Structure formats: C-alpha cells, structure tokens
Amino acid sequence: MRARRRHHPGLADAMILNAVEAFLPPGVAGALLLPVLARLAPESL
C-alpha cells in the first residue's frame, strides 16, 4: 500500500488545531455543566 503525502501539511495541521480550539471550550463547559444539572435538577435530564 502506497503512503499518501499531504500537499499542505502545515496548513492541514493548523486547520485541525483551529477546529480543536473552537470546539474545546464548549465541550468543557458542557462536561462541567452535566454534574451540576444532575445534582440540582435531575428531572431536567
């Protein structure tokens, strides 16, 4: 099987990092909010 070469490895890495940086804060906020809601308002889950 032939290995694929990326045409723009630096740009691809930057795009992946940008996507991770965009989704990480909401993901962390959701993960922190879940136990609070589970404890204070379990009926809402």
Helices and strands as residue ranges (DSSP letters): H 9-40, G 42-44
